[in-house]
Amino acid sequence: MAGVVTMVNSASRLQADKPALIRRRPPITLLLVVATPVSGIAGLLSHAAGNNVPGAILTGGGAFAGTLGLLLAVAHYAGPPGQD
């Protein structure tokens, strides 16, 4: 009987030992999917406003970095407590 209890305990420990990246992969993917169109739209609007193509690409990259940083901060602080 003690062997069965040990097996159940070791199985439950395997779930808790998973890296945080594996448990957080779907939200990170969702953040990238949201940030990508934002950067594309910012680049297109920048080009339509009269900037040259390299300037529009830099504007889109800045919008991507800013959006992703903001969304990562929101996801971090909106998560359950104790998951720092």
N, CA, C and O atoms as a CHARMM CRD file, in Angstrom:
* protein
*
  336
    1    1 MET  N      0.80700  -1.18700   0.00000 PROA 1      0.00000
    2    1 MET  CA     0.00000   0.00000   0.00000 PROA 1      0.00000
    3    1 MET  C      0.85800   1.26300   0.00000 PROA 1      0.00000
    4    1 MET  O      0.49200   2.26200  -0.61800 PROA 1      0.00000
    5    2 ALA  N      1.99700   1.22200   0.69000 PROA 2      0.00000
    6    2 ALA  CA     2.86200   2.40100   0.74800 PROA 2      0.00000
    7    2 ALA  C      3.46300   2.71400  -0.62100 PROA 2      0.00000
    8    2 ALA  O      3.71600   3.87900  -0.93000 PROA 2      0.00000
    9    3 GLY  N      3.68900   1.70500  -1.43200 PROA 3      0.00000
   10    3 GLY  CA     4.23000   1.92800  -2.77100 PROA 3      0.00000
   11    3 GLY  C      3.27300   2.70400  -3.65400 PROA 3      0.00000
   12    3 GLY  O      3.70900   3.51900  -4.46700 PROA 3      0.00000
   13    4 VAL  N      1.99800   2.47000  -3.51300 PROA 4      0.00000
   14    4 VAL  CA     0.99600   3.18100  -4.29400 PROA 4      0.00000
   15    4 VAL  C      0.96500   4.65500  -3.90500 PROA 4      0.00000
   16    4 VAL  O      0.84900   5.52900  -4.76400 PROA 4      0.00000
   17    5 VAL  N      1.06700   4.92300  -2.61800 PROA 5      0.00000
   18    5 VAL  CA     1.05600   6.31400  -2.16100 PROA 5      0.00000
   19    5 VAL  C      2.27700   7.05200  -2.68900 PROA 5      0.00000
   20    5 VAL  O      2.17200   8.21800  -3.07100 PROA 5      0.00000
   21    6 THR  N      3.42300   6.40200  -2.71800 PROA 6      0.00000
   22    6 THR  CA     4.63900   7.02800  -3.22800 PROA 6      0.00000
   23    6 THR  C      4.49000   7.34600  -4.71100 PROA 6      0.00000
   24    6 THR  O      4.91900   8.41100  -5.15600 PROA 6      0.00000
   25    7 MET  N      3.89900   6.45600  -5.47200 PROA 7      0.00000
   26    7 MET  CA     3.72000   6.69600  -6.90000 PROA 7      0.00000
   27    7 MET  C      2.78900   7.87600  -7.14700 PROA 7      0.00000
   28    7 MET  O      3.04100   8.68300  -8.04100 PROA 7      0.00000
   29    8 VAL  N      1.73200   7.98500  -6.37700 PROA 8      0.00000
   30    8 VAL  CA     0.80500   9.10000  -6.54600 PROA 8      0.00000
   31    8 VAL  C      1.50900  10.40500  -6.19500 PROA 8      0.00000
   32    8 VAL  O      1.35000  11.39800  -6.90500 PROA 8      0.00000
   33    9 ASN  N      2.28100  10.41900  -5.11600 PROA 9      0.00000
   34    9 ASN  CA     2.98800  11.63000  -4.72400 PROA 9      0.00000
   35    9 ASN  C      4.03100  12.03500  -5.76100 PROA 9      0.00000
   36    9 ASN  O      4.17600  13.22400  -6.04800 PROA 9      0.00000
   37   10 SER  N      4.76200  11.07200  -6.33100 PROA 10     0.00000
   38   10 SER  CA     5.77100  11.43200  -7.32200 PROA 10     0.00000
   39   10 SER  C      5.12000  11.93700  -8.60300 PROA 10     0.00000
   40   10 SER  O      5.67900  12.80800  -9.26900 PROA 10     0.00000
   41   11 ALA  N      3.95700  11.41200  -8.96100 PROA 11     0.00000
   42   11 ALA  CA     3.26500  11.88600 -10.16100 PROA 11     0.00000
   43   11 ALA  C      2.78700  13.32200  -9.97900 PROA 11     0.00000
   44   11 ALA  O      2.83900  14.11800 -10.91600 PROA 11     0.00000
   45   12 SER  N      2.32400  13.65500  -8.78400 PROA 12     0.00000
   46   12 SER  CA     1.85400  15.02200  -8.57500 PROA 12     0.00000
   47   12 SER  C      3.03300  16.00300  -8.54300 PROA 12     0.00000
   48   12 SER  O      2.87100  17.16400  -8.91900 PROA 12     0.00000
   49   13 ARG  N      4.19800  15.56100  -8.10600 PROA 13     0.00000
   50   13 ARG  CA     5.36700  16.44000  -8.10700 PROA 13     0.00000
   51   13 ARG  C      5.85000  16.72300  -9.52200 PROA 13     0.00000
   52   13 ARG  O      6.41500  17.78700  -9.77200 PROA 13     0.00000
   53   14 LEU  N      5.64500  15.81000 -10.43900 PROA 14     0.00000
   54   14 LEU  CA     6.08000  16.03900 -11.82000 PROA 14     0.00000
   55   14 LEU  C      5.33800  17.21400 -12.43900 PROA 14     0.00000
   56   14 LEU  O      5.92700  17.98300 -13.19800 PROA 14     0.00000
   57   15 GLN  N      4.07100  17.36200 -12.13200 PROA 15     0.00000
   58   15 GLN  CA     3.30800  18.48300 -12.66800 PROA 15     0.00000
   59   15 GLN  C      3.82800  19.81400 -12.12500 PROA 15     0.00000
   60   15 GLN  O      3.90200  20.79300 -12.86700 PROA 15     0.00000
   61   16 ALA  N      4.18100  19.86200 -10.86300 PROA 16     0.00000
   62   16 ALA  CA     4.63500  21.11400 -10.26400 PROA 16     0.00000
   63   16 ALA  C      6.04100  21.48700 -10.72500 PROA 16     0.00000
   64   16 ALA  O      6.42000  22.65600 -10.65100 PROA 16     0.00000
   65   17 ASP  N      6.82000  20.51400 -11.20000 PROA 17     0.00000
   66   17 ASP  CA     8.19400  20.78800 -11.60300 PROA 17     0.00000
   67   17 ASP  C      8.32100  21.26400 -13.04700 PROA 17     0.00000
   68   17 ASP  O      9.43600  21.50700 -13.50900 PROA 17     0.00000
   69   18 LYS  N      7.22300  21.40200 -13.76400 PROA 18     0.00000
   70   18 LYS  CA     7.30000  21.86900 -15.15000 PROA 18     0.00000
   71   18 LYS  C      7.84600  23.29400 -15.18000 PROA 18     0.00000
   72   18 LYS  O      7.51900  24.10100 -14.30900 PROA 18     0.00000
   73   19 PRO  N      8.67400  23.60800 -16.17500 PROA 19     0.00000
   74   19 PRO  CA     9.18200  24.98000 -16.27800 PROA 19     0.00000
   75   19 PRO  C      8.04600  25.97100 -16.51800 PROA 19     0.00000
   76   19 PRO  O      7.01800  25.63200 -17.10500 PROA 19     0.00000
   77   20 ALA  N      8.24900  27.18400 -16.05800 PROA 20     0.00000
   78   20 ALA  CA     7.21700  28.21200 -16.18800 PROA 20     0.00000
   79   20 ALA  C      6.96300  28.55700 -17.65100 PROA 20     0.00000
   80   20 ALA  O      5.85100  28.94900 -18.00500 PROA 20     0.00000
   81   21 LEU  N      7.98000  28.41800 -18.51000 PROA 21     0.00000
   82   21 LEU  CA     7.79700  28.75400 -19.92400 PROA 21     0.00000
   83   21 LEU  C      6.78800  27.83400 -20.58700 PROA 21     0.00000
   84   21 LEU  O      5.99200  28.28000 -21.41400 PROA 21     0.00000
   85   22 ILE  N      6.81100  26.55200 -20.23400 PROA 22     0.00000
   86   22 ILE  CA     5.86900  25.60800 -20.83500 PROA 22     0.00000
   87   22 ILE  C      4.45300  25.93100 -20.38700 PROA 22     0.00000
   88   22 ILE  O      3.52000  25.84500 -21.18500 PROA 22     0.00000
   89   23 ARG  N      4.27900  26.29800 -19.13300 PROA 23     0.00000
   90   23 ARG  CA     2.94800  26.62900 -18.64500 PROA 23     0.00000
   91   23 ARG  C      2.46200  27.95900 -19.18700 PROA 23     0.00000
   92   23 ARG  O      1.25300  28.18500 -19.22800 PROA 23     0.00000
   93   24 ARG  N      3.35600  28.85300 -19.60800 PROA 24     0.00000
   94   24 ARG  CA     2.96000  30.18000 -20.07300 PROA 24     0.00000
   95   24 ARG  C      3.00800  30.32400 -21.59300 PROA 24     0.00000
   96   24 ARG  O      2.86000  31.44000 -22.09200 PROA 24     0.00000
   97   25 ARG  N      3.20600  29.26300 -22.33600 PROA 25     0.00000
   98   25 ARG  CA     3.34500  29.37700 -23.78500 PROA 25     0.00000
   99   25 ARG  C      2.08700  29.92700 -24.46500 PROA 25     0.00000
  100   25 ARG  O      2.23000  30.82200 -25.29800 PROA 25     0.00000
  101   26 PRO  N      0.87500  29.46500 -24.17800 PROA 26     0.00000
  102   26 PRO  CA    -0.28700  30.03400 -24.87900 PROA 26     0.00000
  103   26 PRO  C     -0.48100  31.52100 -24.64300 PROA 26     0.00000
  104   26 PRO  O     -0.77800  32.22600 -25.60800 PROA 26     0.00000
  105   27 PRO  N     -0.33600  32.05900 -23.42300 PROA 27     0.00000
  106   27 PRO  CA    -0.49900  33.51000 -23.28700 PROA 27     0.00000
  107   27 PRO  C      0.57400  34.30900 -24.03200 PROA 27     0.00000
  108   27 PRO  O      0.27400  35.36800 -24.58300 PROA 27     0.00000
  109   28 ILE  N      1.81800  33.81900 -24.05800 PROA 28     0.00000
  110   28 ILE  CA     2.87300  34.53000 -24.77300 PROA 28     0.00000
  111   28 ILE  C      2.56600  34.55400 -26.26300 PROA 28     0.00000
  112   28 ILE  O      2.77100  35.57200 -26.92300 PROA 28     0.00000
  113   29 THR  N      2.07700  33.43900 -26.79500 PROA 29     0.00000
  114   29 THR  CA     1.69600  33.38500 -28.20700 PROA 29     0.00000
  115   29 THR  C      0.56800  34.36700 -28.48800 PROA 29     0.00000
  116   29 THR  O      0.57600  35.04500 -29.51600 PROA 29     0.00000
  117   30 LEU  N     -0.39400  34.44700 -27.59000 PROA 30     0.00000
  118   30 LEU  CA    -1.49700  35.38500 -27.76800 PROA 30     0.00000
  119   30 LEU  C     -0.99300  36.82900 -27.76100 PROA 30     0.00000
  120   30 LEU  O     -1.47700  37.65800 -28.53200 PROA 30     0.00000
  121   31 LEU  N     -0.03600  37.13000 -26.90200 PROA 31     0.00000
  122   31 LEU  CA     0.51500  38.48400 -26.86000 PROA 31     0.00000
  123   31 LEU  C      1.22800  38.83400 -28.16100 PROA 31     0.00000
  124   31 LEU  O      1.11500  39.95500 -28.65600 PROA 31     0.00000
  125   32 LEU  N      1.96500  37.86700 -28.71500 PROA 32     0.00000
  126   32 LEU  CA     2.63900  38.11500 -29.99400 PROA 32     0.00000
  127   32 LEU  C      1.63300  38.31000 -31.12300 PROA 32     0.00000
  128   32 LEU  O      1.84000  39.14300 -32.00500 PROA 32     0.00000
  129   33 VAL  N      0.54500  37.54500 -31.09600 PROA 33     0.00000
  130   33 VAL  CA    -0.47900  37.67200 -32.14100 PROA 33     0.00000
  131   33 VAL  C     -1.16900  39.03500 -32.05600 PROA 33     0.00000
  132   33 VAL  O     -1.57400  39.58200 -33.08100 PROA 33     0.00000
  133   34 VAL  N     -1.30500  39.58300 -30.86600 PROA 34     0.00000
  134   34 VAL  CA    -1.92800  40.90200 -30.71800 PROA 34     0.00000
  135   34 VAL  C     -0.94700  42.00800 -31.09800 PROA 34     0.00000
  136   34 VAL  O     -1.34800  42.99200 -31.72000 PROA 34     0.00000
  137   35 ALA  N      0.33400  41.86700 -30.73600 PROA 35     0.00000
  138   35 ALA  CA     1.31000  42.92500 -30.98400 PROA 35     0.00000
  139   35 ALA  C      1.69000  43.04300 -32.46000 PROA 35     0.00000
  140   35 ALA  O      2.03900  44.13000 -32.92000 PROA 35     0.00000
  141   36 THR  N      1.62800  41.95100 -33.19700 PROA 36     0.00000
  142   36 THR  CA     2.04700  41.98200 -34.60200 PROA 36     0.00000
  143   36 THR  C      1.15900  42.88000 -35.46900 PROA 36     0.00000
  144   36 THR  O      1.69100  43.71500 -36.20100 PROA 36     0.00000
  145   37 PRO  N     -0.16500  42.74400 -35.41900 PROA 37     0.00000
  146   37 PRO  CA    -0.97600  43.66400 -36.24200 PROA 37     0.00000
  147   37 PRO  C     -0.87300  45.12100 -35.79200 PROA 37     0.00000
  148   37 PRO  O     -0.96800  46.03400 -36.61300 PROA 37     0.00000
  149   38 VAL  N     -0.68100  45.33600 -34.51000 PROA 38     0.00000
  150   38 VAL  CA    -0.51800  46.71900 -34.03400 PROA 38     0.00000
  151   38 VAL  C      0.70400  47.34700 -34.69100 PROA 38     0.00000
  152   38 VAL  O      0.66200  48.49500 -35.13300 PROA 38     0.00000
  153   39 SER  N      1.79600  46.58100 -34.75100 PROA 39     0.00000
  154   39 SER  CA     3.01200  47.12600 -35.36700 PROA 39     0.00000
  155   39 SER  C      2.82900  47.32300 -36.87300 PROA 39     0.00000
  156   39 SER  O      3.32700  48.30100 -37.43000 PROA 39     0.00000
  157   40 GLY  N      2.13600  46.42600 -37.52300 PROA 40     0.00000
  158   40 GLY  CA     1.88600  46.57300 -38.96000 PROA 40     0.00000
  159   40 GLY  C      1.05100  47.80000 -39.26900 PROA 40     0.00000
  160   40 GLY  O      1.34200  48.54000 -40.20900 PROA 40     0.00000
  161   41 ILE  N      0.02300  48.01000 -38.48300 PROA 41     0.00000
  162   41 ILE  CA    -0.83700  49.17800 -38.69300 PROA 41     0.00000
  163   41 ILE  C     -0.06700  50.46900 -38.41500 PROA 41     0.00000
  164   41 ILE  O     -0.23100  51.45900 -39.12900 PROA 41     0.00000
  165   42 ALA  N      0.77100  50.45900 -37.37900 PROA 42     0.00000
  166   42 ALA  CA     1.56600  51.65300 -37.07600 PROA 42     0.00000
  167   42 ALA  C      2.54300  51.95400 -38.20400 PROA 42     0.00000
  168   42 ALA  O      2.73700  53.11600 -38.56300 PROA 42     0.00000
  169   43 GLY  N      3.15800  50.91900 -38.76400 PROA 43     0.00000
  170   43 GLY  CA     4.07400  51.13100 -39.88600 PROA 43     0.00000
  171   43 GLY  C      3.35900  51.65400 -41.11700 PROA 43     0.00000
  172   43 GLY  O      3.85800  52.55100 -41.79700 PROA 43     0.00000
  173   44 LEU  N      2.19100  51.09500 -41.40600 PROA 44     0.00000
  174   44 LEU  CA     1.42500  51.57300 -42.56800 PROA 44     0.00000
  175   44 LEU  C      0.96100  53.01500 -42.38200 PROA 44     0.00000
  176   44 LEU  O      1.02300  53.81100 -43.32000 PROA 44     0.00000
  177   45 LEU  N      0.50100  53.35500 -41.19100 PROA 45     0.00000
  178   45 LEU  CA     0.07800  54.73100 -40.94000 PROA 45     0.00000
  179   45 LEU  C      1.25200  55.70300 -41.02100 PROA 45     0.00000
  180   45 LEU  O      1.10800  56.83000 -41.49500 PROA 45     0.00000
  181   46 SER  N      2.41200  55.25300 -40.55500 PROA 46     0.00000
  182   46 SER  CA     3.59400  56.09200 -40.63700 PROA 46     0.00000
  183   46 SER  C      3.99600  56.33400 -42.09000 PROA 46     0.00000
  184   46 SER  O      4.36800  57.44700 -42.46000 PROA 46     0.00000
  185   47 HSD  N      3.91800  55.28600 -42.90800 PROA 47     0.00000
  186   47 HSD  CA     4.25500  55.43500 -44.33200 PROA 47     0.00000
  187   47 HSD  C      3.22000  56.31400 -45.04100 PROA 47     0.00000
  188   47 HSD  O      3.57000  57.12200 -45.90100 PROA 47     0.00000
  189   48 ALA  N      1.94800  56.15100 -44.67500 PROA 48     0.00000
  190   48 ALA  CA     0.90200  56.96300 -45.29000 PROA 48     0.00000
  191   48 ALA  C      1.03900  58.43700 -44.89600 PROA 48     0.00000
  192   48 ALA  O      0.61500  59.32400 -45.63700 PROA 48     0.00000
  193   49 ALA  N      1.63000  58.69000 -43.73600 PROA 49     0.00000
  194   49 ALA  CA     1.80900  60.08000 -43.28700 PROA 49     0.00000
  195   49 ALA  C      2.97900  60.76000 -43.97200 PROA 49     0.00000
  196   49 ALA  O      3.18300  61.96000 -43.78900 PROA 49     0.00000
  197   50 GLY  N      3.75500  60.01700 -44.76100 PROA 50     0.00000
  198   50 GLY  CA     4.82200  60.64700 -45.52000 PROA 50     0.00000
  199   50 GLY  C      6.22200  60.21500 -45.13600 PROA 50     0.00000
  200   50 GLY  O      7.18800  60.68800 -45.73400 PROA 50     0.00000
  201   51 ASN  N      6.36400  59.34500 -44.17300 PROA 51     0.00000
  202   51 ASN  CA     7.70500  58.85400 -43.83500 PROA 51     0.00000
  203   51 ASN  C      8.18900  57.88100 -44.89700 PROA 51     0.00000
  204   51 ASN  O      7.39200  57.24300 -45.58400 PROA 51     0.00000
  205   52 ASN  N      9.51000  57.77700 -45.02000 PROA 52     0.00000
  206   52 ASN  CA    10.04900  56.81300 -45.96800 PROA 52     0.00000
  207   52 ASN  C      9.91500  55.39400 -45.38800 PROA 52     0.00000
  208   52 ASN  O      9.54200  55.22600 -44.22600 PROA 52     0.00000
  209   53 VAL  N     10.21900  54.38500 -46.20000 PROA 53     0.00000
  210   53 VAL  CA    10.01100  52.99300 -45.79100 PROA 53     0.00000
  211   53 VAL  C     10.87100  52.61100 -44.58200 PROA 53     0.00000
  212   53 VAL  O     10.34900  51.99600 -43.65200 PROA 53     0.00000
  213   54 PRO  N     12.17300  52.94900 -44.55500 PROA 54     0.00000
  214   54 PRO  CA    12.93200  52.59400 -43.33800 PROA 54     0.00000
  215   54 PRO  C     12.38200  53.25400 -42.07100 PROA 54     0.00000
  216   54 PRO  O     12.38500  52.64100 -41.00400 PROA 54     0.00000
  217   55 GLY  N     11.92300  54.46500 -42.18100 PROA 55     0.00000
  218   55 GLY  CA    11.32200  55.13800 -41.02600 PROA 55     0.00000
  219   55 GLY  C     10.03000  54.46500 -40.58800 PROA 55     0.00000
  220   55 GLY  O      9.75300  54.35200 -39.39300 PROA 55     0.00000
  221   56 ALA  N      9.24200  54.01800 -41.56000 PROA 56     0.00000
  222   56 ALA  CA     7.99800  53.32500 -41.23200 PROA 56     0.00000
  223   56 ALA  C      8.27800  51.97800 -40.56900 PROA 56     0.00000
  224   56 ALA  O      7.55100  51.56300 -39.66700 PROA 56     0.00000
  225   57 ILE  N      9.34400  51.28900 -41.02200 PROA 57     0.00000
  226   57 ILE  CA     9.71600  50.00800 -40.40800 PROA 57     0.00000
  227   57 ILE  C     10.16600  50.23400 -38.96500 PROA 57     0.00000
  228   57 ILE  O      9.80700  49.46300 -38.07600 PROA 57     0.00000
  229   58 LEU  N     10.94300  51.27700 -38.73200 PROA 58     0.00000
  230   58 LEU  CA    11.36800  51.59200 -37.37500 PROA 58     0.00000
  231   58 LEU  C     10.18100  51.96200 -36.48600 PROA 58     0.00000
  232   58 LEU  O     10.14500  51.60200 -35.30900 PROA 58     0.00000
  233   59 THR  N      9.21800  52.67700 -37.04700 PROA 59     0.00000
  234   59 THR  CA     8.01900  53.01800 -36.29100 PROA 59     0.00000
  235   59 THR  C      7.23100  51.76700 -35.93000 PROA 59     0.00000
  236   59 THR  O      6.74200  51.63700 -34.80800 PROA 59     0.00000
  237   60 GLY  N      7.10800  50.84900 -36.88100 PROA 60     0.00000
  238   60 GLY  CA     6.41700  49.59400 -36.60200 PROA 60     0.00000
  239   60 GLY  C      7.14000  48.76200 -35.55900 PROA 60     0.00000
  240   60 GLY  O      6.50600  48.14900 -34.70000 PROA 60     0.00000
  241   61 GLY  N      8.46500  48.73700 -35.62900 PROA 61     0.00000
  242   61 GLY  CA     9.23600  48.00100 -34.62100 PROA 61     0.00000
  243   61 GLY  C      9.09200  48.60800 -33.23800 PROA 61     0.00000
  244   61 GLY  O      8.99800  47.88900 -32.24400 PROA 61     0.00000
  245   62 GLY  N      9.07600  49.91100 -33.17600 PROA 62     0.00000
  246   62 GLY  CA     8.86200  50.57300 -31.89100 PROA 62     0.00000
  247   62 GLY  C      7.47600  50.31300 -31.33400 PROA 62     0.00000
  248   62 GLY  O      7.30600  50.13400 -30.12800 PROA 62     0.00000
  249   63 ALA  N      6.47900  50.29100 -32.21900 PROA 63     0.00000
  250   63 ALA  CA     5.12200  49.99000 -31.77800 PROA 63     0.00000
  251   63 ALA  C      5.01300  48.54300 -31.29500 PROA 63     0.00000
  252   63 ALA  O      4.30800  48.26300 -30.32600 PROA 63     0.00000
  253   64 PHE  N      5.71800  47.61400 -31.97600 PROA 64     0.00000
  254   64 PHE  CA     5.70800  46.21500 -31.55500 PROA 64     0.00000
  255   64 PHE  C      6.33500  46.06400 -30.17600 PROA 64     0.00000
  256   64 PHE  O      5.78000  45.39600 -29.30300 PROA 64     0.00000
  257   65 ALA  N      7.49000  46.68600 -29.98400 PROA 65     0.00000
  258   65 ALA  CA     8.18200  46.57800 -28.69300 PROA 65     0.00000
  259   65 ALA  C      7.36200  47.21300 -27.57400 PROA 65     0.00000
  260   65 ALA  O      7.26700  46.65600 -26.48000 PROA 65     0.00000
  261   66 GLY  N      6.78100  48.35100 -27.83700 PROA 66     0.00000
  262   66 GLY  CA     5.96700  49.01000 -26.81900 PROA 66     0.00000
  263   66 GLY  C      4.71700  48.23300 -26.47300 PROA 66     0.00000
  264   66 GLY  O      4.36500  48.09600 -25.30200 PROA 66     0.00000
  265   67 THR  N      4.03900  47.71800 -27.50000 PROA 67     0.00000
  266   67 THR  CA     2.82400  46.93700 -27.26600 PROA 67     0.00000
  267   67 THR  C      3.13600  45.65600 -26.51500 PROA 67     0.00000
  268   67 THR  O      2.43200  45.30300 -25.56900 PROA 67     0.00000
  269   68 LEU  N      4.19100  44.95400 -26.93100 PROA 68     0.00000
  270   68 LEU  CA     4.54100  43.70100 -26.27000 PROA 68     0.00000
  271   68 LEU  C      4.96500  43.95200 -24.82500 PROA 68     0.00000
  272   68 LEU  O      4.60000  43.18200 -23.93700 PROA 68     0.00000
  273   69 GLY  N      5.71800  45.00100 -24.57800 PROA 69     0.00000
  274   69 GLY  CA     6.10900  45.31900 -23.20800 PROA 69     0.00000
  275   69 GLY  C      4.91300  45.64600 -22.32900 PROA 69     0.00000
  276   69 GLY  O      4.83600  45.20100 -21.18400 PROA 69     0.00000
  277   70 LEU  N      3.98600  46.41700 -22.86300 PROA 70     0.00000
  278   70 LEU  CA     2.78900  46.76200 -22.10300 PROA 70     0.00000
  279   70 LEU  C      1.94200  45.52400 -21.82400 PROA 70     0.00000
  280   70 LEU  O      1.45900  45.34300 -20.70700 PROA 70     0.00000
  281   71 LEU  N      1.76100  44.67200 -22.83100 PROA 71     0.00000
  282   71 LEU  CA     0.96000  43.46800 -22.64000 PROA 71     0.00000
  283   71 LEU  C      1.62300  42.48200 -21.68100 PROA 71     0.00000
  284   71 LEU  O      0.93500  41.82000 -20.90400 PROA 71     0.00000
  285   72 LEU  N      2.94900  42.37600 -21.72700 PROA 72     0.00000
  286   72 LEU  CA     3.64800  41.51100 -20.77600 PROA 72     0.00000
  287   72 LEU  C      3.48600  42.02000 -19.35100 PROA 72     0.00000
  288   72 LEU  O      3.30800  41.22900 -18.42500 PROA 72     0.00000
  289   73 ALA  N      3.54800  43.33100 -19.16900 PROA 73     0.00000
  290   73 ALA  CA     3.34600  43.89500 -17.82800 PROA 73     0.00000
  291   73 ALA  C      1.92800  43.63800 -17.33600 PROA 73     0.00000
  292   73 ALA  O      1.72900  43.28000 -16.17500 PROA 73     0.00000
  293   74 VAL  N      0.95200  43.81600 -18.20100 PROA 74     0.00000
  294   74 VAL  CA    -0.43800  43.56200 -17.81800 PROA 74     0.00000
  295   74 VAL  C     -0.63100  42.08900 -17.48600 PROA 74     0.00000
  296   74 VAL  O     -1.29100  41.76200 -16.50000 PROA 74     0.00000
  297   75 ALA  N     -0.06100  41.19000 -18.29800 PROA 75     0.00000
  298   75 ALA  CA    -0.20800  39.75500 -18.04400 PROA 75     0.00000
  299   75 ALA  C      0.48400  39.35400 -16.74500 PROA 75     0.00000
  300   75 ALA  O     -0.00500  38.48200 -16.02700 PROA 75     0.00000
  301   76 HSD  N      1.61100  39.98000 -16.44000 PROA 76     0.00000
  302   76 HSD  CA     2.33200  39.64100 -15.21600 PROA 76     0.00000
  303   76 HSD  C      1.53900  40.07500 -13.98500 PROA 76     0.00000
  304   76 HSD  O      1.38000  39.29300 -13.04700 PROA 76     0.00000
  305   77 TYR  N      1.04800  41.29000 -13.97900 PROA 77     0.00000
  306   77 TYR  CA     0.36900  41.79500 -12.80300 PROA 77     0.00000
  307   77 TYR  C     -1.08100  41.35800 -12.72900 PROA 77     0.00000
  308   77 TYR  O     -1.68400  41.48200 -11.66300 PROA 77     0.00000
  309   78 ALA  N     -1.66900  40.85900 -13.79000 PROA 78     0.00000
  310   78 ALA  CA    -3.04400  40.38100 -13.76600 PROA 78     0.00000
  311   78 ALA  C     -3.11200  38.90200 -13.42500 PROA 78     0.00000
  312   78 ALA  O     -4.20600  38.36500 -13.25200 PROA 78     0.00000
  313   79 GLY  N     -1.97400  38.23000 -13.32400 PROA 79     0.00000
  314   79 GLY  CA    -1.96100  36.81300 -13.00000 PROA 79     0.00000
  315   79 GLY  C     -2.32900  36.55700 -11.56100 PROA 79     0.00000
  316   79 GLY  O     -2.50000  37.49100 -10.77800 PROA 79     0.00000
  317   80 PRO  N     -2.45400  35.27100 -11.20600 PROA 80     0.00000
  318   80 PRO  CA    -2.80200  34.94200  -9.81800 PROA 80     0.00000
  319   80 PRO  C     -1.68000  35.34600  -8.86600 PROA 80     0.00000
  320   80 PRO  O     -0.51200  35.31500  -9.25300 PROA 80     0.00000
  321   81 PRO  N     -2.00600  35.72300  -7.63800 PROA 81     0.00000
  322   81 PRO  CA    -0.97500  36.15600  -6.69800 PROA 81     0.00000
  323   81 PRO  C     -0.02200  35.01400  -6.33700 PROA 81     0.00000
  324   81 PRO  O     -0.41000  33.84700  -6.28000 PROA 81     0.00000
  325   82 GLY  N      1.22100  35.38500  -6.09900 PROA 82     0.00000
  326   82 GLY  CA     2.21900  34.40300  -5.70600 PROA 82     0.00000
  327   82 GLY  C      2.90800  33.73900  -6.86600 PROA 82     0.00000
  328   82 GLY  O      3.62100  32.75700  -6.66200 PROA 82     0.00000
  329   83 GLN  N      2.72800  34.23400  -8.09000 PROA 83     0.00000
  330   83 GLN  CA     3.35600  33.63300  -9.26300 PROA 83     0.00000
  331   83 GLN  C      4.43500  34.53800  -9.82000 PROA 83     0.00000
  332   83 GLN  O      4.62300  34.57800 -11.03500 PROA 83     0.00000
  333   84 ASP  N      5.13900  35.25300  -8.99000 PROA 84     0.00000
  334   84 ASP  CA     6.16600  36.19600  -9.43900 PROA 84     0.00000
  335   84 ASP  C      7.36400  35.50400  -9.98900 PROA 84     0.00000
  336   84 ASP  O      8.31700  36.16000 -10.40900 PROA 84     0.00000
